[in-house]
Amino acid sequence: MIAAPASGSGKTTLMLGLLRALADEGVAVQPFKSGPDYIDPAFHRAACGRDSYNLDSWAMPGALLDSLAAMAGDADMALAEASMGLFDGVATPGQSGSGAGAELARRFGWPVVLVLDVGGQAQSAAATALGFARYDPGVTIAGVILNRVASARHERLARAGMAAVGIDVLGALPRDASLRLPERHLGLVQAGEHPDLDARIAAHAAFVRAHVDLVALRARAAGGIAHAAPTRLVPPAQRIALARDAAFSFTYPHLLAGWRAAGATLLPFSPLADEPPAHDADLVWLPGGYPELHAGKIAAATRCLGALRDHATTRPVHGECGGYMVLGEALVDATGQSHRMAGLLGMVTSHAQRRLHLGYRRASLARALGGYAPGTALAGHEFHYSSILAQPDPPLAAVTDSDGAVVAETGSARGRVTGSFFHLIAAAER
């Protein structure tokens, strides 16, 4: 596991470089991402050619975690990117834990390589590393990689501090602002939006090869994991028309694989290309993404929006976050311009009035969501900046956060149409 004391320490830069550098050497690397995140796994896949699976101990039951970790069974090596700081999680445990990366490392016996930003310090960084090494006896710190090293002297002093406390240094990355990837309010700009993504990842790989001891890093990996077939996850329908394009890209690979394993058929379509959903689909599912960046084009996709309205007269339609906004009456973009949406729900949302909504969510359905019956409990997360200006429809679910506090964003339902700001991760234990 690639982890750090805090966000912004350089985990993603290192992770992408390691994935590509190892793949270039012929190593089959299975990537994972700790916690809820749609964007980093897409970069992982671009770096090494394999789908990256999210592992989330708050939202996922143990059996699902184990089956997803076992996707590394046919790989030479697994590499997991932690979120935030290694031990950071929520106060109230969920299905398998608090969501901290350390819980996954402990559960699967994965050694941790700690990325340390040593800017503004030298030997003192060893005190941080020693604290992490001793904090949880069940978590093994296999070594550290120093990041943002200013000079050869700076590196020498930082290495001396690590040697004094018996912690191995597996690499030292000098400061290099050119390797920064552009960011947006949900994190990095999506992988598919970079015209030069492969060249950027290749540059990360060259940087890592030059400054990290890949042989020593591989030698510290733990033993393998037995291969397992994907867990069957109850799908919301058997034939699912799934919106997939630059505006609707937030789908978790484990959900899609689990639905397919249960016999569901996924039928992709692109609202941005004004494609209608498959006419014989049992359910239309609009995932999240960045529809606010394409609101004008979506509003002009009259063929697609008309097909959504036709579908909703006889069969269910569901939207998550961005998809939810598109099912509403209107979407106000960041400039304040209002765009007419599908009008299947009465909701009006605005990106001109930004407010962060963030955190784990547990939802108990008050109304059916496709094939999920009322009373079904779902675990997921919410992460958006949009504000609701109007929401006249009945609530879809009773929603609480990770501490059990009631959340006002309940989703909404009208006829066969449903939508929510929470992104589904897994069915929750009651």
N, C-alpha and C positions, 0 to 999 in steps of 0.2 A: 504494500500500500504506500502510495506517495501522499504524504500528509505534511502539515505545517502547524505552527502555533497559532496562526490567524489567517484570515483571508488576505489576499494581496501579497502573499509571500513568494509567489512564482511557481505554484504547483502546476498550473495548466501549461505554462511554457515548457517546463521540464517534462510533463506527461506527454505532450505532443512530440517533443524531440525524441524521447525514449521510445515511444511506439514506432515512429518511423525509422529510427536508427536500428532498432532490433529487427524490424521487418525487413530492412535492407540487407541484414545479415542472414536472412532466411529463417528467422525465428517466428513461429506462429504465436502471436500475442493476443490473448483475450482481454479486452479492456472492460472495466467496470467504473461506475460512478456512484459514490455514496450520496444518498439523499435525493430529493426531488430536483431534477435539472433536465431540461430538454436540450439545451444548447451545447454544453460540453460533450455529451455523447456523440453528437453529429460530427464534431471535430475529431473525436477518437476514431470513428469509423473512417473518416477521410485519411487519417494518419496511417492506419494499419490494415484497412480492408475488411474488418470484422465489426458486426453490430456490437455496440457498447450497451450493457445492461445496467439499469439503475438498481441499487440495493438499498433498501430503506427499512431500517429496523423499527421505526415508529409505525409506518403504514402497512408493512408486509408481515404476514404470519411466518413463523419459522420454516414451515414446509416450502413456501414460495421462495424465501431467501436461499434455502439449501439447493433447490432445483435450479435457480438462476446461477448461483456460484458454480454449479456443476456443468454449466455451459462451457467452462474452461477445460473440460475433460479431454477434448481432442486438440488442445493447444499445447505448445511447449512451455508456455509461461502465462500467468495471469498478472495483470497490472491494474490496480484500482486507484482512482483518484478520490481522496477524501474531500469533504466540504468544510468550509470555515476552518476552525481549529480542530485538531485531532479529537479532543475530548468534548467538543461542543455539541450539546443536544438540548432537547426541551426538558422542562422540570418534571412533567408527568409522563411516565413511559406509555408507549402505545402497545402495538401487537407483540413486538419482540424486544423493545427497548426504547431508548430516548432519541434514536436517529443519529447518534454520534458515530463517526468513522471508527473510533476505537472499538466499539462493540462488534463491528464486522471483523476487524483484525483479530480480536479475541475469539470470536465464534469460529472462524475458519483457520486460525493459526497462521495468519499472514504477517510476516515481519514488516515493520514500518521503516521506510526511509524518510527522514524528517528534512524538509526543505527549510533552511534558516536564512532569513534576510539579515545579513550581518552589517548592513549599512549603519554607520554611526557607532559601531562597537567592534571589538576584536575578541580578546580572550573571554570577555563577559558572555559571549554567545554560548560558551560551554556550560555556564550555569543554567541557561534555559534548556539546553539539550539534556543535562543531567536531571533536571526536574522532570522532564517528559519521560526519561528512561525509568525513573523511580516511581512515578505517579501511580501506575497500575501494573502490578507484577504479572498480570495476564497478558500484557501487551509488550512485545519485544521490539525495541528500537535497534534496527540492524545497522544503522549508521546515519550520517547526515550528509547533505549536499549544501555547501555554502553558496548563497546567492547574493548578487550585487556586490561582489568583491571589487574594491577600488584599485588595488595595486598588488604587486608581488609581495611587498612588505605586509600589507593588510592580510593577505592570504596566509603568510607565514605565521603571523601572530594569532590568527583565528585557529589555525591548525594546532599551534602549540597549546592553546587552551583546551582543545578537544583531546589532545594526547594526554594532558595532565589528568583528565577524568576518565580516560580509557574508552573514549567513543571514537569509532572509525570515521574518517572523512572519505567519502566515496567520490567526491568531485567538488569543484569550486568554479562557479559561474561568474565571470566578470560582468560588470554593468554593460548593457547593450540595449539602448532604447529602441533600436530599429526592429527588435523582435516583438514589440508590443502589438497585440491585435486590437483593432478598434472595438469599442464597447457601445452598448445601448442600455436602456434602463433595466432590461432583464439580464444583463451580463454582456457577453461577447455578441457582436453582430453575427448573425447566423452563418453557418459554414457555407451554405449554398449561395450566399450573397458575395463571396469573395471570388472575383474573376481569376486571381492569381493564388488561390489557396494552396495548390500543390507546391508551388515555388516557396511560399511562406513556410509550409511545414518542412520542406527540404532544408530550408535555412535553419529552422529549429533543430533538425536532426544533425546537421553539420556542427552546429554550436555545441550540442550535447556530446557528440563524438569527440570533440576537441577538448572537453573539460570534465567529462565524467568517466570513471573507470567502469565500463560496461561489463567487463569480465568479473570484477569484484561484486558488482551489483547483482548479476545473475547468480553468482555463487551463494549469495545470501537468501535466495528465494527458498521457501519451504517446499515440502513434498507436494505431490499432485493431488487432484480431486477426481473422484470417479465420474465418468460421463453419465448424464441422465437426460431423458427426453423432456421437452418442455412440459411444465405443469399445465393441465387443462383448466382454463379459467372460464367460468360461465359467461358466455357472450350475451350482449343485450338483444341479439337477433342472429339468425343463421346467415342471411345475405345482407351485408352491411355496405352501403354506399358511403365511402370515406373520402371527405374532401382532403386533397393533398396538393399543395402548391406553396408558393412563397408566403401566402397570407395564412395558410392553415397547415402548419408543419409540426405542431406540438403533439406528437403521439409517442407513447412509450413502447419500445420494441417488445418488452415482456408482455404487455397487454395484447398486442397484435399476434405475437407468437402463441400466447395462451388461448386466444380466441380461435385461431386456426387449428390448434391442437384439439380443440373441442368440436371441430367440424364446421366452423363458420367460414364463409367466403367473403373476402374483402374486395370491394369493387371501387377502385380509386377514380376520382373525377376532379377537375380543376375549375372552381368558380371563377378564377382570374381569366381563364380561357373561355369563359361563358359556356362551359360544358354542363349539361344536365346530369343529375345522378341517374344511375341505372334504373330503367323503368320497372324492373322486376325486383328491386331491392325491398327487403322487409323493413329496413330502417335506414334513415340518412343520419350520419354522424358528422357534425362539423367541429373539428378540434380547435384548440387555441392556436395562437400565432400572432401575427401583426396585421390584422385587417385594417387598423387605423392608418397604416402607411399606404394602403391600396383602396381606401374607401370610395374614391371616385370611380375606379375601375369596377369595383364590386357593385356599386349602385347602377352602373351602366350595363351590367351582365343580366339583361332582362330575360334571356332564355333560361339561364340557370335559376334565377329567383322565381320565375314563373313555374318552373318544374318543381321547386321546393314547395310552393303553395299548392300545386296539384297533388304532390305526394302526401302532403299533410291532411288532405281530405279523407284519406283512407288508411294511411299507415303513419307510424311515428317518425318524428324528426327531433334530434337532440343537438344542442350546441354547448360546447365547453368554452368558457371565458371569451376569447375572440369570436368563436362560433356563436356563442350566446348573444353577443352584441349584434352580429349580422342578422340573427333571427328577429331582432327588435324592430321598432318603428324607424328609428334614426340613430346615426352615429355621428357625433360632433368631433371633428379632428382637432389636432393641436392648434390650428390656426383659428378655430372657432367656426369653421364652415360645417354646416349640417348636411349629411348625406342620407337619402332615403334608403332603408334596408328592406328586408323581406316582409316586414309587417306581420309576421306570424305570432309575435308576442308584442305586448304594448310598451316594452321597455325602451327608454331613450338613454344613451350613455354618452359621456363626454370625456375627451382627452384634453380639452382646454382647461378643465378644472381637475388638476392632477392631485391624487392622494394615494399613497402607497397602501395596498392591502396585501398582507403577507402572513403566511403561516400554515401549519397543518390544519386540516379540517376533517371532522367526522360528521357524516350526513345520514340521517334516517329518513328515507323517502316517505313523503306524505301522499305522493301520487306515483303511478307507474312511470318508469323511465325505460321505454322500449319493453324488453322482456323482464326487467327488474321490477318486481312487484312492490306495492306499498309495504313499508316496514323493513325493506332491505337496508342494511347498514353498509355504507361505503366509506372508505378511508382515502384521503387525498390531500391536496394542498391548494392554496390560493396565492397568486402572485400577479398583481396588475396595478396600474396607476389610474385606471379609468374611474369616473364617478357616475353614479346613477342619478339621472335627472327625473325620470319617471319609471314606475314599475307597478302598473295597475293590476296585474294578474295574480292569482293565488300562488302561494309558495309551493315550490317543488319539494322541499325537505326542511326538517329541523336540523340546523347546522350549529356545531360547536367547535371551538378551537382545541388545541392540545391540552389545555387545562380544564376543559369542560365548560368554559364560558360561552354563552349564547352569541352567535355571530348573526349580524343583521342581514347579510347577503345570503338569502335562503334559496336563491334560484326562483324560477317561476314556471308556470304551466298554463297552457290554454289548449283545450281539446287534446289532440295527439302530439302537441308540440311542447317540448320541455327545454330548459336551459339552466345553466348554473355557472357561477364563477369558480367553483371548485373543480380541480382536475382529478379525475379518478386514478388511483394507483392500485387499489385492491379492495376486495370485499372485506369489511371489518368484522371482527368478532363482536358479538352482542354483549 
